[in-house]
Amino acid sequence: MRMRKALILGFLLASISGGAARAQETPPASDLLLATLWTQRAVEYKANALTVFALARIRLDEALADKSWTAAPAEQTGDFANLPPAVVLDVDETLLDNSKYQVWMMRTNQSFSTKSWNQFCAAQVSTAIPGAVEFTKYADSKGVKVFYVTNRGAETEKDTRENMQRLGFPMGGNVDTFLMQGERPDWTGAKGTRRAVIAKDYRVLLNIGDNFGDFDDRYRTSEADRVKAFEAGMGYWGRQWLMLPNPTYGSFDTAPFGHDFKKSREEQRKAKWDVLESWVGPAP
């Protein structure tokens, strides 16, 4: 009898400890789950990216044939028709897939931090977005200079260059084509000053990104003002400006809570729920 009780007790303890271990292994609930699963695993995402870069080839050829064409309306001034051609591309989630960092944040219940992000960049494990390498090589083969305007910090430039060079992206030859945030005092998160530097010496044919801030410096305004700015550039979308999908992060995600990162996760989540429109549900 004692032996039987001991066996039962041992089984119960093992079950409890096993359940606790499994609970600890289960990642916490995260708002990022579906978005990250889609960007990392879905063939629909890959097809979307390939579609954008296929359109980019068509638009590039059109732009080369049209000397009045520019993708930098706010920065391209004066007589730019005969300037050498260039394209401007964002890096993260436009050319490089960083979903491994998103998964790490989910599994460890962490939020973005510059320290962990720079460590991720140093690991050089980002992969290429489908179609990205092929498009940049196509542009380069046409004599178009490929510029990377990224909000990765200047301290990550070496790691970013090495990661992208290994993946096959054009490096720019004797021209510094990596314009990092903080590389100059006025190179902030808003990218207009960097586009202006490029537009001074090149005719910008295309601007390609995944966030509204890759195209317009009014990205960190209210939702209503973002819509106004978006509509003001309506003629450029799908022609000079091409957008890659990124549901995991961006100014769309922070606009509902006023881009106030001092607010708690709970406050941020509530603000997002508050702006959503819902069906009232079936009639009783």
Protein Blocks (a to p, Z undefined) as FASTA:
>chain_A
ZZmmmmmmmmmmmmmmmmmmmmmmpccddfklmmmmmmmmmmklmmmmmmmmmmmmmmmm
mmmmmmkbccblklmgcjfklgccdddddfehplpccklmmmmmmmnopacdfklmmmmm
mnopaccdehklmmmmmmmmnopacddddfbdfklmmmmmmmmmmnopaehijacfbdce
hkamklcfblklmmmmmmmmpccfbdcdfbfklmocklmccfklmmmmmmmmmmmgoplp
ccdddfkbcjklmmmnoopakbcfklmmmmmmmmpccdebjaZZ
